[in-house]
Amino acid sequence: MLLRKAGQPLEMAEIPLRDPKVGEVRLKVECCAVCRTDLHVVDGELPDPKLPLIPGHQLVGTDDRGRRLGVPWLGWTCGECVDCRRGRENLCENARFTGYTIDGGYAEYAIADERFCFEIPGGYSPEEAAPLLCAGLIGYRAYRMAGDARRIGFYGFGSSAQILAQIAHSDGREVFAFTRDGDLEAQAFARRKGAVWAGDSNDAPPEMLDAAIIFAAAGELVPIALQRVVRGGVVVCAGIHMSDIPSFPYSLLWGERVLRSVANLTREDGAALFERLKTLRIETERARFPLERANEALAALRSGELTGTAVLA
């Protein structure tokens, strides 16, 4: 499924399948989960994508040696810039990204840099594993940035939050879920995944939060979340794209509250998450779409009618 121009629907197309170069693997794609970042790419909210482009950066496939591998958002780094040398490859100034500046997984086959692939843990089917490759990885990085928060709020309860809620619950933390106003289905979904409370994004939780993670791409949630965290608390913006943050009084930030963003991921994030999953089983709710219905999957995510994760398979 090709994106020829931002803002236009994807088109079904047949293109030549190239041979992998040295250091690359060719994967027969088994499935690819749909991410909100795919929407930002397709809708033109992220600048300068490779065009034409095959989107998708949560793909699981089998390589020519029979290994089941997952391909995440971070697809290549230079290893030479200041950030790479300091162990911050997620900030590499020359980085390339799967489904954005590198063709991704909305296809029957994909080519990927082997260094940036992850072996899928045993016991996970391709459809179960696909959401872990971005919703899980970026979510886990954001979760670790929240520190040792015992009461943690999730603003936007979708693909990432359903994974992180289970991890937080296993860590003995309390999850408070905030959804679009009146979205009772999403609030019920959050409770099924372990949230101790769920309500509208403007609601006050029954207790102040130690930290909040904003998964929704809505900048207006930042001052709201800052109001809900204790002094010394952390608000983490987990998306690659967010609408403008409105101005807010300094008093919301004062008291050594911390506001920070998450940028991409590192391979170490992936290693840490998949090590964790050796002893923790994550259950995700998914909606399955055939590849040719990728536009419908994106539309369902865009409208907010999707519960859980859309998977192209």
Backbone bond lengths (Angstrom), bond angles and torsions (degrees), N, CA, C in turn:
res aa  C-N    CA-C-N  psi(-1)  N-CA   C-N-CA  omega(-1)  CA-C   N-CA-C  phi
1 M - - - 1.461 - - 1.521 107.65 -
2 L 1.320 116.05 117.35 1.464 122.15 -171.99 1.521 111.88 -103.05
3 L 1.327 115.78 138.39 1.454 122.94 166.53 1.525 107.12 -97.55
4 R 1.319 116.00 113.17 1.471 119.58 -179.99 1.521 111.73 -93.53
5 K 1.338 116.24 -30.06 1.460 120.79 179.39 1.516 108.28 -151.49
6 A 1.323 116.48 134.31 1.462 120.69 179.94 1.517 110.39 -56.45
7 G 1.318 115.53 138.92 1.453 120.75 179.01 1.511 114.23 90.12
8 Q 1.326 117.42 -4.63 1.456 121.32 179.09 1.526 109.79 -109.14
9 P 1.336 117.91 155.42 1.470 120.14 177.95 1.525 111.54 -62.57
10 L 1.311 115.51 154.05 1.459 120.68 174.06 1.526 109.51 -69.48
11 E 1.323 115.50 150.44 1.462 120.98 -179.91 1.523 109.90 -117.56
12 M 1.319 116.07 137.60 1.458 120.17 172.32 1.523 108.20 -71.60
13 A 1.339 116.89 129.85 1.466 120.70 -177.74 1.520 109.58 -148.57
14 E 1.309 115.57 155.77 1.460 121.75 174.58 1.515 107.96 -112.60
15 I 1.327 116.62 124.60 1.460 121.31 -178.65 1.524 108.92 -127.89
16 P 1.329 117.42 157.79 1.476 119.43 -179.24 1.526 111.27 -64.06
17 L 1.317 115.60 145.27 1.459 121.65 177.53 1.518 108.41 -96.91
18 R 1.336 117.09 114.34 1.459 120.12 -177.53 1.517 110.76 -85.71
19 D 1.312 116.16 161.19 1.461 121.64 175.08 1.524 109.88 -79.23
20 P 1.334 118.12 146.20 1.465 119.67 177.08 1.522 111.40 -68.71
21 K 1.320 116.00 145.37 1.462 122.03 174.67 1.530 109.15 -83.16
22 V 1.308 116.20 176.03 1.462 120.61 177.07 1.533 108.94 -59.97
23 G 1.313 116.13 130.26 1.463 121.19 -179.85 1.511 113.72 89.37
24 E 1.321 117.84 -4.73 1.456 121.59 179.41 1.530 110.46 -104.78
25 V 1.324 115.33 160.91 1.460 121.71 173.25 1.527 108.38 -125.50
26 R 1.316 115.09 147.40 1.457 121.11 173.42 1.520 107.39 -104.20
27 L 1.317 115.85 129.38 1.455 121.61 -176.01 1.518 110.83 -117.47
28 K 1.311 115.90 134.16 1.458 120.68 166.33 1.522 105.85 -84.38
29 V 1.322 116.09 111.36 1.460 120.99 -171.68 1.526 110.11 -71.40
30 E 1.329 115.14 127.40 1.459 121.00 176.25 1.520 111.23 -93.32
31 C 1.308 116.80 -35.87 1.460 120.60 175.15 1.522 109.07 -166.44
32 C 1.323 115.78 163.79 1.464 121.78 176.63 1.522 108.14 -144.67
33 A 1.317 116.76 121.09 1.456 120.66 177.37 1.530 109.69 -75.83
34 V 1.307 114.96 150.67 1.464 122.29 -177.89 1.523 108.57 -97.52
35 C 1.328 115.93 131.83 1.468 122.30 -174.56 1.525 109.90 -118.90
36 R 1.329 115.51 153.55 1.469 118.73 176.60 1.521 111.36 -61.33
37 T 1.332 117.48 -29.21 1.461 119.20 176.39 1.524 111.02 -63.38
38 D 1.342 117.61 -32.38 1.462 119.64 173.83 1.521 110.59 -57.78
39 L 1.333 115.70 -39.93 1.464 119.89 176.79 1.520 111.32 -62.32
40 H 1.330 116.91 -43.89 1.463 119.70 -179.49 1.526 111.16 -62.08
41 V 1.335 116.73 -35.43 1.462 120.62 177.23 1.525 110.51 -69.92
42 V 1.331 116.19 -51.41 1.464 121.19 -176.02 1.531 111.00 -64.31
43 D 1.323 117.04 -38.20 1.465 120.72 -177.57 1.526 113.29 -82.48
44 G 1.335 117.91 -2.40 1.458 120.95 176.12 1.507 114.83 83.69
45 E 1.332 117.61 16.44 1.466 119.94 179.64 1.518 112.19 -83.53
46 L 1.331 118.00 -17.12 1.459 122.14 171.80 1.529 107.53 -105.72
47 P 1.328 118.10 130.75 1.459 120.77 -171.43 1.522 113.37 -79.01
48 D 1.326 114.46 153.39 1.473 123.59 167.35 1.519 115.01 55.07
49 P 1.330 118.48 52.13 1.458 118.20 172.92 1.523 110.34 -71.10
50 K 1.310 117.03 157.54 1.458 120.73 169.69 1.527 107.47 -63.45
51 L 1.309 118.52 130.19 1.463 121.84 178.07 1.523 109.96 -131.84
52 P 1.327 118.46 139.06 1.462 125.32 -9.08 1.522 110.97 -65.46
53 L 1.324 115.23 155.24 1.469 121.09 -171.20 1.519 110.76 -132.92
54 I 1.327 116.03 138.85 1.465 121.99 166.01 1.526 106.96 -94.28
55 P 1.328 119.66 109.69 1.470 120.80 -179.51 1.526 111.59 -71.51
56 G 1.344 113.97 178.95 1.465 120.60 172.60 1.513 113.82 105.72
57 H 1.342 116.13 120.86 1.465 120.06 -177.22 1.537 112.42 -135.82
58 Q 1.309 116.33 23.59 1.465 120.38 173.11 1.524 107.23 -129.43
59 L 1.328 115.49 61.14 1.457 118.97 -171.95 1.520 111.03 -105.75
60 V 1.316 114.70 145.92 1.454 123.28 175.56 1.519 107.45 -123.42
61 G 1.326 115.37 131.88 1.453 119.31 179.90 1.514 111.93 -154.30
62 T 1.312 115.18 174.61 1.457 122.27 179.75 1.517 108.96 -110.24
63 D 1.343 116.97 128.79 1.458 119.55 -177.89 1.528 110.50 -85.91
64 D 1.325 115.08 -179.56 1.463 120.30 -175.22 1.530 112.46 -66.04
65 R 1.335 117.77 -16.06 1.464 122.07 177.53 1.523 112.57 -95.73
66 G 1.338 116.53 2.52 1.455 120.36 178.03 1.505 115.13 87.68
67 R 1.338 118.65 6.90 1.456 120.99 178.92 1.526 110.16 -82.77
68 R 1.322 116.61 140.25 1.467 120.65 173.72 1.527 108.14 -90.90
69 L 1.332 115.45 116.76 1.460 121.65 -175.13 1.520 110.54 -123.65
70 G 1.330 114.91 151.68 1.456 121.79 173.90 1.514 110.10 -112.82
71 V 1.322 116.11 142.69 1.465 122.05 -179.03 1.526 108.57 -117.34
72 P 1.338 117.97 122.38 1.459 121.86 -177.98 1.526 112.44 -96.57
73 W 1.333 115.40 -172.39 1.462 123.48 -179.77 1.524 111.77 -62.24
74 L 1.323 118.08 -49.59 1.465 120.58 -179.43 1.524 108.93 -73.80
75 G 1.338 115.86 113.01 1.443 120.47 -172.92 1.511 115.71 -107.17
76 W 1.352 117.59 -17.20 1.464 120.47 -178.67 1.520 108.15 -171.09
77 T 1.335 116.79 141.91 1.467 121.92 170.99 1.517 108.84 -135.19
78 C 1.333 115.66 159.96 1.467 119.79 -173.40 1.517 113.19 -78.49
79 G 1.345 117.49 -28.56 1.452 121.20 -178.09 1.511 114.37 74.64
80 E 1.333 118.12 3.63 1.462 121.26 -172.92 1.522 113.91 -122.73
81 C 1.331 118.52 -23.10 1.466 120.20 -176.76 1.535 109.62 -71.51
82 V 1.324 115.74 172.68 1.462 121.26 -177.62 1.521 111.04 -57.96
83 D 1.327 116.94 -44.75 1.460 119.29 -177.03 1.523 111.64 -67.58
84 C 1.311 117.38 -41.19 1.467 119.05 177.24 1.515 111.23 -60.65
85 R 1.329 116.39 -42.43 1.462 120.02 -178.33 1.521 111.69 -68.14
86 R 1.312 117.42 -23.20 1.472 121.49 179.19 1.523 112.55 -93.61
87 G 1.331 117.02 8.82 1.451 120.10 178.35 1.508 113.99 79.87
88 R 1.340 116.59 19.61 1.464 120.85 179.93 1.523 109.03 -116.17
89 E 1.330 116.15 58.85 1.457 119.47 -175.39 1.518 112.31 -63.78
90 N 1.318 117.80 -21.56 1.465 119.98 177.07 1.519 112.25 -64.62
91 L 1.342 117.13 -17.86 1.460 121.76 179.22 1.532 112.39 -104.83
92 C 1.332 116.87 10.05 1.468 121.01 -178.94 1.519 111.16 -51.22
93 E 1.326 116.13 128.18 1.464 120.21 -177.02 1.523 112.85 -72.20
94 N 1.330 116.48 -13.95 1.462 120.66 179.81 1.523 112.84 -112.58
95 A 1.326 117.27 13.01 1.465 121.65 -173.52 1.525 111.74 -60.27
96 R 1.327 114.67 151.79 1.455 122.13 173.32 1.520 108.01 -120.25
97 F 1.318 115.06 148.16 1.462 120.07 -170.26 1.528 111.29 -126.88
98 T 1.313 114.36 133.44 1.461 121.50 -179.47 1.525 110.44 -63.83
99 G 1.311 115.90 132.96 1.456 120.48 179.04 1.510 113.92 74.25
100 Y 1.327 117.20 13.79 1.476 122.36 179.50 1.530 109.93 -138.35
101 T 1.314 116.29 -62.88 1.469 119.71 175.37 1.537 111.03 -111.21
102 I 1.332 116.93 -2.45 1.461 124.41 172.77 1.526 106.55 -130.41
103 D 1.318 118.26 139.99 1.462 120.24 176.18 1.518 110.51 -57.73
104 G 1.340 115.38 141.21 1.447 120.70 -173.89 1.511 114.75 -114.16
105 G 1.335 115.72 -142.85 1.451 122.11 -163.83 1.508 117.84 -103.75
106 Y 1.345 119.46 5.23 1.463 120.17 175.15 1.529 107.98 -80.36
107 A 1.311 116.56 61.87 1.457 121.57 -173.14 1.522 109.05 -162.88
108 E 1.328 115.83 172.24 1.459 120.99 177.80 1.526 111.72 -79.69
109 Y 1.343 116.86 -28.94 1.464 122.39 179.59 1.526 108.80 -135.95
110 A 1.330 115.30 155.58 1.459 121.19 177.17 1.531 109.19 -146.00
111 I 1.331 115.42 152.21 1.464 123.11 174.74 1.521 107.42 -112.51
112 A 1.347 116.98 135.02 1.464 120.03 -178.65 1.520 110.38 -143.34
113 D 1.326 115.88 154.12 1.462 122.23 172.72 1.530 107.66 -71.17
114 E 1.315 116.32 121.67 1.464 120.46 -174.83 1.522 112.42 -59.90
115 R 1.345 117.60 -30.97 1.465 120.96 -177.31 1.524 112.19 -64.72
116 F 1.330 116.18 -22.38 1.461 119.93 -175.03 1.529 112.35 -107.52
117 C 1.318 116.51 15.24 1.462 121.87 175.99 1.530 109.74 -98.23
118 F 1.313 115.75 155.26 1.457 121.78 177.91 1.526 109.50 -121.26
119 E 1.316 116.00 137.45 1.453 119.11 173.16 1.521 108.80 -74.29
120 I 1.322 115.30 134.17 1.463 120.44 -175.95 1.533 108.97 -78.91
121 P 1.346 117.82 130.91 1.470 120.14 -179.55 1.519 111.49 -60.23
122 G 1.304 116.34 145.42 1.455 121.20 175.65 1.515 111.22 -60.80
123 G 1.313 116.01 146.00 1.454 120.12 179.28 1.503 114.65 94.43
124 Y 1.337 117.15 -10.66 1.461 120.84 177.36 1.524 109.40 -104.35
125 S 1.319 116.75 127.08 1.457 120.20 173.71 1.527 108.23 -72.80
126 P 1.342 118.39 163.23 1.470 119.74 177.38 1.528 112.61 -54.73
127 E 1.336 117.50 -42.49 1.463 119.72 -178.35 1.524 111.75 -68.64
128 E 1.318 117.54 -31.91 1.465 120.81 176.85 1.519 110.98 -72.13
129 A 1.328 116.31 -35.70 1.465 120.65 -175.14 1.515 113.34 -80.14
130 A 1.339 118.09 -31.22 1.467 120.75 -172.42 1.536 113.17 -54.89
131 P 1.341 120.36 -45.90 1.474 118.64 -179.38 1.527 113.94 -63.44
132 L 1.319 116.95 -19.54 1.465 119.54 -179.37 1.521 111.85 -70.14
133 L 1.323 118.16 -19.94 1.464 121.75 -169.16 1.522 114.20 -80.45
134 C 1.313 117.95 -11.78 1.464 119.92 170.37 1.520 109.36 -139.90
135 A 1.336 116.21 -56.34 1.465 118.83 176.71 1.524 110.39 -53.46
136 G 1.328 115.98 -41.48 1.455 120.04 178.47 1.510 113.26 -74.36
137 L 1.338 116.51 -48.50 1.472 120.18 -174.59 1.523 112.25 -68.32
138 I 1.330 117.44 -49.23 1.468 119.41 179.17 1.529 109.74 -66.02
139 G 1.340 115.55 -40.45 1.450 118.98 178.08 1.521 112.09 -60.89
140 Y 1.327 116.46 -40.80 1.455 120.31 -178.89 1.530 111.06 -67.21
141 R 1.334 116.55 -38.44 1.475 119.42 176.02 1.534 110.24 -62.14
142 A 1.339 116.48 -43.55 1.462 120.32 178.51 1.522 110.61 -64.64
143 Y 1.312 116.39 -39.70 1.464 121.58 -179.88 1.525 110.40 -61.86
144 R 1.314 117.34 -42.76 1.471 119.89 179.68 1.521 111.08 -67.49
145 M 1.348 116.72 -30.22 1.464 119.25 177.44 1.526 112.29 -70.10
146 A 1.319 116.30 -18.19 1.464 119.96 177.99 1.522 111.81 -76.65
147 G 1.325 117.04 -4.19 1.460 120.70 176.20 1.514 112.36 69.05
148 D 1.328 115.34 -142.15 1.468 120.23 -175.17 1.522 112.13 -97.45
149 A 1.326 117.05 28.22 1.468 121.58 -178.55 1.525 110.89 -53.02
150 R 1.302 116.75 131.00 1.477 120.63 178.61 1.527 110.77 -89.31
151 R 1.324 116.53 -35.25 1.464 121.13 176.75 1.524 106.89 -113.81
152 I 1.328 116.02 117.03 1.455 120.22 -172.76 1.526 110.00 -128.03
153 G 1.320 116.02 133.30 1.459 121.50 -179.69 1.514 111.48 -102.48
154 F 1.319 116.57 138.83 1.465 122.55 175.08 1.523 107.99 -113.47
155 Y 1.320 116.24 117.19 1.462 121.77 176.44 1.527 108.64 -96.33
156 G 1.338 115.27 109.91 1.448 122.49 -170.86 1.515 107.96 95.48
157 F 1.329 116.32 115.12 1.461 118.51 -176.22 1.519 108.67 -118.54
158 G 1.336 114.25 89.63 1.446 121.07 179.74 1.499 111.40 -129.60
159 S 1.332 115.69 -132.80 1.454 121.33 -171.61 1.528 112.44 -63.29
160 S 1.334 117.70 -47.52 1.462 120.28 179.89 1.523 111.88 -67.89
161 A 1.316 115.24 -46.81 1.462 119.20 -173.82 1.522 111.89 -63.13
162 Q 1.344 117.78 -35.34 1.465 118.08 -179.08 1.527 111.39 -65.57
163 I 1.334 117.04 -30.04 1.466 120.99 177.21 1.521 110.60 -76.93
164 L 1.333 115.58 -47.47 1.464 120.04 -175.75 1.525 112.07 -68.25
165 A 1.316 117.20 -30.69 1.468 119.24 178.53 1.522 110.52 -62.11
166 Q 1.320 116.73 -38.13 1.464 120.33 179.79 1.530 111.13 -69.99
167 I 1.330 116.56 -38.54 1.468 119.60 177.27 1.524 110.05 -66.21
168 A 1.332 116.58 -45.03 1.462 120.27 179.92 1.527 110.86 -61.78
169 H 1.320 116.25 -42.37 1.476 120.10 179.34 1.524 110.68 -60.70
170 S 1.336 116.04 -40.84 1.470 119.22 -179.98 1.523 111.40 -68.20
171 D 1.352 117.11 -22.66 1.463 122.02 177.79 1.523 112.18 -87.78
172 G 1.327 117.01 2.22 1.453 120.30 179.01 1.514 113.67 79.56
173 R 1.326 116.79 19.45 1.465 120.12 178.87 1.527 110.47 -96.28
174 E 1.314 115.50 159.60 1.461 121.03 177.86 1.525 108.98 -102.33
175 V 1.331 115.89 130.66 1.457 122.23 -179.18 1.525 109.90 -106.50
176 F 1.323 115.42 131.41 1.459 122.99 176.00 1.531 106.39 -116.31
177 A 1.328 116.86 124.55 1.460 121.30 -173.19 1.524 111.03 -107.04
178 F 1.320 115.90 133.35 1.457 122.97 178.53 1.530 108.42 -119.94
179 T 1.328 116.49 127.13 1.459 121.19 -175.94 1.523 110.49 -123.84
180 R 1.321 115.51 177.16 1.459 119.23 170.79 1.523 108.86 -54.73
181 D 1.337 115.42 145.78 1.458 119.52 -177.07 1.525 110.74 -56.73
182 G 1.317 114.76 128.16 1.450 120.39 176.00 1.511 115.87 79.95
183 D 1.323 118.11 5.13 1.469 120.50 -178.50 1.525 108.83 -83.12
184 L 1.313 115.73 79.57 1.463 121.09 -175.86 1.523 111.47 -67.10
185 E 1.336 117.01 -30.94 1.462 119.73 179.25 1.525 110.50 -64.94
186 A 1.344 116.93 -44.83 1.462 120.34 178.68 1.518 110.93 -65.14
187 Q 1.334 116.97 -36.06 1.461 119.84 179.47 1.528 111.21 -67.98
188 A 1.322 116.55 -38.43 1.463 119.65 175.61 1.522 110.86 -66.17
189 F 1.327 116.07 -38.56 1.466 121.98 176.56 1.529 110.23 -59.34
190 A 1.339 116.41 -44.02 1.460 120.88 179.88 1.527 111.22 -61.89
191 R 1.310 116.59 -41.09 1.468 119.38 179.00 1.522 111.09 -65.64
192 R 1.338 116.67 -36.93 1.472 119.31 177.98 1.520 111.19 -63.02
193 K 1.335 116.03 -29.81 1.458 120.38 -178.05 1.528 112.73 -90.92
194 G 1.317 117.32 5.91 1.458 120.02 171.58 1.509 116.45 112.78
195 A 1.339 118.94 1.24 1.467 120.13 178.52 1.523 110.08 -65.67
196 V 1.332 116.49 136.94 1.464 120.50 178.86 1.521 111.21 -83.12
197 W 1.341 115.73 -16.08 1.475 121.43 179.50 1.516 107.62 -154.31
198 A 1.325 117.00 146.19 1.457 121.59 176.10 1.519 109.11 -145.14
199 G 1.326 116.29 136.99 1.457 120.48 -179.54 1.509 111.24 -159.72
200 D 1.338 115.65 -170.74 1.465 121.39 179.37 1.521 110.54 -73.67
201 S 1.326 116.10 158.02 1.467 120.35 -175.87 1.524 112.70 -62.98
202 N 1.337 117.91 -26.45 1.467 120.75 179.64 1.519 113.02 -89.43
203 D 1.336 116.81 -5.62 1.459 119.71 -178.27 1.528 111.12 -73.78
204 A 1.313 115.56 149.69 1.466 120.74 171.81 1.514 108.70 -87.07
205 P 1.332 118.31 129.76 1.462 120.04 177.16 1.521 109.83 -69.58
206 P 1.323 118.00 163.15 1.463 120.31 -178.80 1.521 113.27 -66.14
207 E 1.341 117.69 -19.78 1.456 122.25 177.05 1.522 108.85 -136.27
208 M 1.330 116.57 154.16 1.455 119.96 173.34 1.527 109.89 -67.06
209 L 1.307 115.87 149.06 1.462 122.24 -176.15 1.524 110.64 -95.02
210 D 1.316 115.57 148.55 1.467 120.19 171.95 1.524 111.11 -82.84
211 A 1.335 116.70 -26.58 1.460 121.41 179.21 1.517 108.83 -158.54
212 A 1.318 115.39 159.43 1.463 121.41 175.73 1.519 108.21 -139.90
213 I 1.328 115.85 141.89 1.460 121.79 173.39 1.523 107.62 -117.04
214 I 1.326 115.94 127.23 1.461 120.87 179.87 1.520 108.50 -100.23
215 F 1.335 116.09 108.89 1.459 121.34 177.23 1.525 111.15 -91.28
216 A 1.315 117.59 -28.60 1.461 121.30 179.88 1.524 109.78 -69.60
217 A 1.327 115.73 148.91 1.473 120.70 -176.78 1.523 111.40 -88.05
218 A 1.317 117.22 37.84 1.462 122.84 -173.41 1.523 110.29 -113.15
219 G 1.327 117.23 106.34 1.455 121.69 -177.61 1.511 113.89 -60.47
220 E 1.345 116.84 -27.04 1.465 119.36 -178.48 1.521 112.58 -66.83
221 L 1.334 117.01 -11.72 1.467 119.68 178.45 1.526 112.18 -78.50
222 V 1.327 117.66 -17.74 1.463 120.02 -176.38 1.526 111.92 -61.64
223 P 1.349 119.79 -55.00 1.469 117.62 178.52 1.522 113.14 -63.47
224 I 1.337 116.98 -30.59 1.466 119.30 177.31 1.522 109.83 -64.51
225 A 1.328 116.72 -45.94 1.466 120.01 179.98 1.517 111.18 -64.58
226 L 1.320 117.61 -38.93 1.467 120.23 179.11 1.527 110.97 -60.90
227 Q 1.329 116.64 -32.59 1.466 119.96 178.02 1.525 112.15 -67.62
228 R 1.332 115.64 -23.77 1.464 119.51 -172.03 1.517 113.67 -96.51
229 V 1.347 118.72 -7.01 1.464 119.50 -178.52 1.527 110.23 -101.65
230 V 1.312 114.95 150.17 1.463 121.99 -179.74 1.526 110.49 -70.70
231 R 1.320 116.09 167.46 1.466 120.07 172.28 1.526 109.10 -58.85
232 G 1.322 115.65 135.19 1.456 120.45 -175.53 1.522 113.22 83.30
233 G 1.339 116.81 0.35 1.459 121.05 -179.41 1.517 112.50 -77.36
234 V 1.315 115.79 168.55 1.463 122.85 -174.54 1.522 109.67 -123.46
235 V 1.338 116.14 136.22 1.460 122.33 170.45 1.520 107.25 -117.36
236 V 1.326 116.30 121.09 1.460 122.13 -176.55 1.524 109.19 -111.24
237 C 1.313 116.60 124.88 1.468 122.13 175.47 1.523 107.31 -93.50
238 A 1.337 116.74 112.77 1.459 120.69 -167.80 1.516 114.24 -96.12
239 G 1.322 118.88 -6.12 1.455 120.63 -175.81 1.518 113.17 -90.95
240 I 1.331 116.07 156.12 1.458 120.74 176.19 1.520 110.83 -79.11
241 H 1.328 116.45 -19.53 1.467 121.92 179.64 1.517 107.72 -137.10
242 M 1.321 115.98 140.97 1.458 121.19 177.52 1.518 108.15 -148.25
243 S 1.322 117.03 145.02 1.458 119.93 173.85 1.521 109.15 -65.60
244 D 1.318 116.74 165.65 1.458 120.84 -175.40 1.528 111.56 -58.72
245 I 1.323 114.81 140.27 1.463 121.35 176.94 1.520 108.19 -84.79
246 P 1.322 119.09 124.44 1.463 120.26 178.98 1.530 110.91 -69.42
247 S 1.309 115.78 157.07 1.462 119.13 177.15 1.528 109.30 -64.70
248 F 1.329 114.83 151.36 1.458 119.54 179.90 1.522 108.00 -148.61
249 P 1.337 117.02 156.14 1.463 119.84 -177.98 1.526 111.69 -66.59
250 Y 1.307 114.96 145.26 1.461 121.11 179.92 1.518 111.99 -57.69
251 S 1.324 116.71 -26.55 1.467 120.01 -178.33 1.531 112.04 -59.74
252 L 1.346 117.45 -25.55 1.459 119.61 178.31 1.521 111.83 -71.04
253 L 1.323 116.93 -29.67 1.456 121.38 -179.92 1.531 111.86 -91.95
254 W 1.306 114.82 -27.48 1.461 119.83 -177.60 1.530 109.65 -59.40
255 G 1.314 115.91 162.54 1.457 120.42 -177.11 1.519 111.02 88.01
256 E 1.338 114.60 24.35 1.467 122.26 177.62 1.520 113.03 58.92
257 R 1.338 115.70 30.53 1.457 118.10 168.34 1.525 108.45 -70.26
258 V 1.318 116.25 152.41 1.463 122.12 -175.96 1.524 108.92 -121.34
259 L 1.327 116.14 131.20 1.463 122.41 174.13 1.516 107.52 -118.19
260 R 1.337 117.54 122.68 1.450 119.83 -177.52 1.527 110.43 -145.54
261 S 1.334 114.54 163.37 1.458 120.75 179.74 1.525 110.11 -113.93
262 V 1.322 114.41 163.91 1.459 122.26 173.75 1.522 107.53 -112.50
263 A 1.310 117.12 128.93 1.461 121.45 179.45 1.522 109.56 -117.59
264 N 1.310 116.19 108.86 1.462 121.69 172.90 1.530 111.30 61.41
265 L 1.305 118.41 -142.84 1.455 122.60 -179.23 1.518 108.12 -157.58
266 T 1.292 116.42 167.12 1.467 121.29 172.28 1.519 108.65 -116.31
267 R 1.321 115.50 162.73 1.458 118.67 176.49 1.530 110.63 -64.09
268 E 1.319 116.82 -28.30 1.461 120.22 177.39 1.522 110.67 -64.97
269 D 1.342 117.68 -35.15 1.462 120.62 175.59 1.522 109.87 -59.22
270 G 1.343 115.44 -44.65 1.453 119.70 -179.87 1.515 112.09 -63.98
271 A 1.322 116.05 -44.05 1.470 119.64 179.33 1.520 110.64 -60.95
272 A 1.337 116.65 -40.88 1.463 120.37 -179.15 1.521 111.47 -66.26
273 L 1.341 116.39 -43.91 1.461 119.17 -179.41 1.526 111.08 -65.15
274 F 1.318 117.41 -47.83 1.456 118.91 -176.61 1.534 111.81 -68.91
275 E 1.316 118.08 -27.60 1.467 120.76 172.43 1.529 109.40 -65.42
276 R 1.338 115.00 -41.34 1.466 119.54 178.49 1.529 111.33 -62.53
277 L 1.322 116.27 -36.99 1.461 120.26 -175.75 1.520 113.22 -73.91
278 K 1.330 116.94 -6.51 1.459 119.15 174.14 1.525 111.40 -67.66
279 T 1.329 116.25 -24.62 1.463 120.25 -178.02 1.522 112.64 -120.35
280 L 1.332 117.79 2.02 1.461 121.64 -179.63 1.520 108.89 -133.88
281 R 1.306 115.53 122.43 1.453 121.06 179.52 1.524 109.39 -90.97
282 I 1.341 117.16 120.57 1.457 122.72 178.78 1.521 109.02 -98.39
283 E 1.325 116.36 127.95 1.465 121.80 177.09 1.530 108.39 -108.96
284 T 1.329 116.37 123.49 1.464 120.28 179.18 1.523 110.32 -114.62
285 E 1.327 114.87 145.41 1.465 120.54 172.52 1.518 107.61 -93.12
286 R 1.335 115.01 132.16 1.456 119.80 -172.50 1.521 110.86 -135.28
287 A 1.330 114.98 152.11 1.462 122.49 170.91 1.522 107.12 -115.49
288 R 1.326 116.93 125.05 1.471 122.22 -173.45 1.528 110.45 -95.53
289 F 1.337 115.46 131.57 1.453 122.42 176.54 1.532 108.41 -127.82
290 P 1.336 118.56 141.03 1.461 118.30 170.47 1.523 109.84 -70.03
291 L 1.326 116.91 157.88 1.461 121.92 -175.76 1.522 112.13 -52.89
292 E 1.329 116.60 -42.43 1.470 119.48 -175.15 1.525 112.80 -67.97
293 R 1.330 116.95 -10.59 1.477 120.20 177.36 1.526 111.43 -104.27
294 A 1.311 116.95 27.42 1.467 120.89 -179.80 1.521 111.75 -58.14
295 N 1.325 117.91 -37.57 1.468 119.95 179.55 1.524 111.47 -63.22
296 E 1.341 117.02 -35.35 1.464 120.03 177.50 1.526 110.73 -67.60
297 A 1.327 116.41 -39.18 1.459 119.93 178.24 1.530 110.53 -63.15
298 L 1.325 116.65 -43.58 1.458 120.54 178.60 1.526 111.08 -64.18
299 A 1.332 116.94 -39.76 1.461 120.86 179.89 1.526 110.88 -64.72
300 A 1.344 116.51 -39.28 1.465 119.75 178.91 1.521 111.04 -64.90
301 L 1.316 117.14 -37.82 1.459 121.26 177.41 1.523 110.40 -69.27
302 R 1.316 116.00 -42.40 1.474 121.06 -178.58 1.527 111.69 -61.77
303 S 1.326 116.66 -39.64 1.466 121.14 -175.75 1.525 113.00 -80.11
304 G 1.334 116.81 -14.73 1.453 120.03 -178.25 1.512 113.62 85.22
305 E 1.343 118.29 6.06 1.459 120.48 -177.47 1.515 112.94 -82.36
306 L 1.333 116.52 -8.00 1.460 121.32 -175.98 1.532 109.72 -84.74
307 T 1.320 116.19 132.57 1.463 121.80 172.61 1.524 108.11 -106.88
308 G 1.319 116.64 122.61 1.460 120.36 -178.33 1.524 111.11 88.29
309 T 1.328 115.97 -133.42 1.464 121.87 -172.38 1.517 110.53 -127.74
310 A 1.329 116.79 134.49 1.457 121.25 171.10 1.516 108.92 -83.91
311 V 1.325 116.98 136.87 1.453 122.64 179.50 1.520 108.85 -129.04
312 L 1.339 115.98 128.17 1.461 121.14 174.48 1.517 108.26 -89.42
313 A 1.302 117.07 122.12 1.469 120.13 -177.47 1.528 109.74 -148.59
